[in-house]
Amino acid sequence: MKLSLYEQETIINYNREDAIATVYTRDPGVMRKLDQLVISFPEVYKCIGETDIDKTYEMPKSAVNYRKPRRLSEEQRECARNRMKMIRNTTK
């Protein structure tokens, strides 16, 4: 079944008392990332439910994190730009 972009939602649910977070998703990209984590770290990430359009995962709350946006100086930005140019030139 083909879902619209609006329908491809991800819901993260946890409360302060429990140590476990539940992630429900219909987004194929999120599913791929979480499936890789389930394979790589089965003791931490678990797929607990699955249908043809969605999956539900469990993980410790500590695996859910919030990050500040990364701020680069112009010097850092220029270094990164040069590294990418070198990588592109070596792969041609």
Backbone as JSON, one array per atom type, in Angstrom:
{
  "sequence": "MKLSLYEQETIINYNREDAIATVYTRDPGVMRKLDQLVISFPEVYKCIGETDIDKTYEMPKSAVNYRKPRRLSEEQRECARNRMKMIRNTTK",
  "N": [[0.84, -1.18, 0.0], [0.62, 2.16, -0.88], [1.62, 5.0, 0.8], [0.85, 8.44, 1.47], [3.14, 11.23, 1.77], [2.43, 12.67, 4.03], [1.11, 10.75, 5.53], [3.16, 9.1, 6.3], [4.19, 8.78, 9.1], [5.98, 9.19, 12.23], [6.01, 8.21, 15.54], [7.1, 8.82, 18.73], [7.01, 7.49, 21.89], [7.05, 7.82, 25.36], [7.27, 7.77, 28.95], [7.97, 9.42, 32.09], [8.26, 7.59, 34.16], [8.75, 4.97, 33.15], [11.48, 3.08, 31.74], [11.66, 2.52, 29.12], [11.25, 3.38, 25.69], [8.84, 3.68, 23.09], [8.63, 3.35, 19.63], [6.69, 4.1, 16.95], [6.29, 3.74, 13.53], [5.64, 4.71, 10.15], [7.25, 5.46, 8.22], [9.37, 4.65, 5.66], [12.16, 5.19, 5.53], [12.91, 5.68, 8.2], [12.24, 3.2, 9.23], [14.16, 1.57, 7.93], [16.55, 2.54, 9.1], [16.09, 1.96, 11.83], [15.75, -0.81, 11.65], [18.35, -1.58, 10.94], [19.65, -0.88, 13.3], [18.41, -2.69, 15.03], [19.45, -5.07, 14.05], [22.22, -4.66, 14.43], [22.43, -4.06, 17.17], [20.92, -5.96, 18.97], [20.4, -6.35, 21.66], [19.63, -3.93, 22.6], [17.84, -2.53, 20.83], [14.59, -3.39, 19.71], [12.29, -4.91, 17.52], [8.94, -4.9, 17.89], [6.49, -5.17, 16.73], [4.75, -5.5, 13.61], [3.32, -4.65, 10.5], [2.04, -4.62, 7.12], [2.41, -1.95, 6.47], [3.56, -0.57, 8.6], [5.77, -0.37, 11.5], [6.68, -1.23, 14.87], [8.82, -0.36, 17.47], [10.95, -1.0, 20.32], [13.03, 0.56, 22.73], [15.64, 1.67, 24.97], [14.94, 4.62, 26.86], [17.12, 6.27, 26.94], [18.25, 6.04, 24.45], [16.87, 7.72, 22.84], [17.43, 10.91, 21.76], [18.15, 14.43, 21.94], [19.5, 17.0, 20.09], [21.55, 19.9, 19.84], [21.55, 22.24, 17.13], [24.22, 21.99, 14.81], [26.86, 24.26, 14.65], [28.98, 25.73, 12.44], [32.1, 27.31, 11.97], [33.31, 29.66, 9.52], [35.83, 28.84, 8.73], [35.85, 26.1, 9.46], [33.79, 25.24, 7.8], [34.92, 25.7, 5.28], [37.09, 23.9, 5.38], [35.69, 21.48, 5.47], [34.4, 21.6, 3.0], [36.62, 21.47, 1.28], [37.58, 18.89, 1.94], [35.47, 17.32, 0.96], [35.67, 17.9, -1.77], [38.13, 16.7, -2.31], [37.48, 14.01, -1.79], [35.52, 13.53, -3.74], [37.08, 13.86, -6.05], [38.87, 11.72, -5.86], [37.24, 9.52, -6.18], [36.5, 9.48, -8.79]],
  "CA": [[0.0, 0.0, 0.0], [1.39, 3.39, -1.01], [1.17, 6.05, 1.71], [1.29, 9.8, 1.13], [4.2, 11.7, 2.67], [1.78, 13.07, 5.27], [0.76, 9.54, 6.28], [4.38, 8.41, 6.72], [4.48, 9.42, 10.37], [6.75, 8.5, 13.26], [5.57, 8.64, 16.86], [7.95, 8.33, 19.82], [6.19, 7.57, 23.09], [7.63, 7.36, 26.61], [6.91, 8.59, 30.1], [9.08, 9.58, 33.03], [8.39, 6.44, 35.05], [9.31, 3.8, 32.47], [12.82, 3.22, 31.15], [11.55, 2.09, 27.72], [10.54, 4.22, 24.73], [8.24, 2.96, 21.98], [8.63, 4.12, 18.39], [5.79, 3.6, 15.92], [6.61, 4.47, 12.31], [5.21, 4.31, 8.81], [8.24, 6.06, 7.33], [10.32, 3.6, 5.25], [13.53, 5.57, 5.87], [13.08, 5.45, 9.64], [12.22, 1.75, 9.41], [15.46, 1.03, 7.52], [17.53, 2.9, 10.12], [15.83, 1.2, 13.05], [16.02, -2.23, 11.37], [19.8, -1.74, 11.03], [19.99, -0.85, 14.73], [17.94, -3.96, 15.61], [20.42, -6.09, 13.63], [23.53, -4.38, 15.02], [22.36, -4.0, 18.63], [19.66, -6.63, 19.35], [20.16, -6.27, 23.11], [19.14, -2.58, 22.9], [16.7, -2.19, 19.98], [13.75, -4.55, 19.41], [11.08, -4.71, 16.73], [7.93, -5.62, 18.65], [5.27, -5.31, 15.95], [4.96, -5.2, 12.2], [2.28, -4.94, 9.51], [2.57, -4.34, 5.79], [2.7, -0.53, 6.29], [4.18, 0.07, 9.76], [6.52, -1.18, 12.46], [6.79, -0.67, 16.21], [10.11, -0.72, 18.08], [11.21, -0.62, 21.7], [14.43, 0.87, 23.03], [15.75, 2.45, 26.19], [14.73, 6.06, 26.69], [18.42, 6.92, 26.74], [18.58, 5.99, 23.02], [16.19, 8.86, 22.23], [18.18, 12.08, 22.21], [17.9, 15.73, 21.33], [20.79, 17.64, 19.88], [21.56, 21.28, 19.37], [22.04, 22.32, 15.75], [25.66, 22.16, 14.72], [27.25, 25.54, 14.08], [30.35, 25.68, 11.93], [32.72, 28.58, 11.6], [33.64, 29.69, 8.09], [37.05, 28.03, 8.55], [35.43, 24.69, 9.5], [33.0, 25.01, 6.6], [35.86, 25.64, 4.16], [37.82, 22.63, 5.49], [34.77, 20.41, 5.08], [34.22, 21.74, 1.56], [37.83, 20.95, 0.64], [37.6, 17.43, 2.12], [34.51, 16.72, 0.03], [36.23, 18.02, -3.11], [39.15, 15.66, -2.43], [36.8, 12.72, -1.85], [34.89, 13.42, -5.07], [38.12, 13.71, -7.06], [39.5, 10.39, -5.75], [36.28, 8.48, -6.57], [36.24, 9.56, -10.24]],
  "C": [[0.88, 1.24, 0.0], [0.78, 4.46, -0.1], [1.65, 7.41, 1.22], [2.39, 10.2, 2.11], [3.62, 12.1, 4.02], [1.48, 11.86, 6.15], [1.97, 8.77, 6.79], [4.89, 9.05, 8.01], [5.36, 8.55, 11.25], [6.34, 9.09, 14.6], [6.48, 7.99, 17.89], [7.17, 8.56, 21.11], [6.97, 7.03, 24.29], [7.13, 8.25, 27.73], [8.06, 8.58, 31.1], [9.29, 8.35, 33.89], [9.08, 5.25, 34.41], [10.67, 4.1, 31.86], [12.81, 2.93, 29.65], [10.78, 3.13, 26.91], [10.0, 3.33, 23.63], [8.21, 3.88, 20.77], [7.73, 3.4, 17.39], [6.09, 4.41, 14.66], [5.99, 3.83, 11.09], [6.18, 4.84, 7.77], [9.28, 5.01, 6.94], [11.77, 3.92, 5.59], [13.84, 5.33, 7.34], [13.1, 3.95, 9.92], [13.57, 1.13, 9.05], [16.51, 1.32, 8.58], [17.34, 2.08, 11.39], [16.07, -0.29, 12.84], [17.53, -2.51, 11.44], [20.25, -1.73, 12.49], [19.56, -2.14, 15.43], [18.93, -5.07, 15.28], [21.75, -5.91, 14.36], [23.53, -4.45, 16.54], [21.06, -4.64, 19.14], [19.37, -6.58, 20.85], [19.58, -4.91, 23.49], [17.85, -2.27, 22.15], [15.93, -3.46, 19.63], [12.57, -4.13, 18.54], [10.0, -5.55, 17.38], [6.62, -5.8, 17.9], [5.5, -4.88, 14.52], [3.71, -5.54, 11.4], [2.87, -4.63, 8.14], [2.91, -2.86, 5.59], [3.41, 0.13, 7.49], [4.95, -0.92, 10.61], [6.55, -0.45, 13.8], [8.05, -1.24, 16.85], [10.11, -0.31, 19.54], [12.7, -0.41, 21.88], [14.48, 1.61, 24.35], [15.51, 3.93, 25.9], [16.04, 6.78, 26.41], [18.85, 6.91, 25.27], [17.88, 7.1, 22.24], [16.94, 10.1, 22.7], [17.81, 13.3, 21.4], [19.23, 16.44, 21.24], [20.59, 19.09, 19.46], [22.02, 21.27, 17.92], [23.54, 22.59, 15.75], [25.96, 23.5, 14.05], [28.72, 25.47, 13.71], [30.84, 27.09, 11.66], [33.01, 28.53, 10.1], [34.88, 28.85, 7.8], [36.7, 26.55, 8.53], [34.65, 24.33, 8.24], [33.91, 24.86, 5.37], [36.66, 24.34, 4.18], [36.94, 21.46, 5.05], [34.55, 20.43, 3.57], [35.42, 21.16, 0.81], [37.95, 19.44, 0.77], [36.65, 16.75, 1.13], [35.01, 16.8, -1.41], [37.27, 16.93, -3.33], [38.52, 14.28, -2.56], [36.18, 12.52, -3.21], [35.94, 13.18, -6.16], [38.76, 12.33, -7.02], [38.56, 9.28, -6.19], [36.0, 8.49, -8.06], [37.19, 8.68, -11.01]]
}
